[in-house]
Amino acid sequence: MDSMIFDLDGTLWDSLDVVADVWNRVLSEYKGSIGEVTKEDLRGIMGLQADEAGRKMFPGLDEEAQQKILGQCYDAECVSLAEQGGRLFEQLEEV
């Protein structure tokens, strides 16, 4: 074996505070036509394919609009997580 892939998010750290903040900043650009998201909303789409996440998060929009907004959220999320990271889970070293 020459490499290993490890899922950091939800395994070593909790990024939901950062992610919810970023998504809400992106969504605020839509001038209230899309409501705010909560950490529970985001938990509900973890692990879903983008098309499924779009339908769940923005059911009143067509698929093209859903994917456009998701793309903006995902891009902004990556930038913020690279800068801020998430909150490491307690007892991480022991685990």
Secondary structure, DSSP 8 states (H G I E B T S, - for coil): --------BTTTEE-HHHHHHHHHHHHHTTTTSS----HHHHHTTTT--HHHHHHHH-TTS-HHHHHHHHHHHHHHHHHHHHHH--EE-TTTTT-
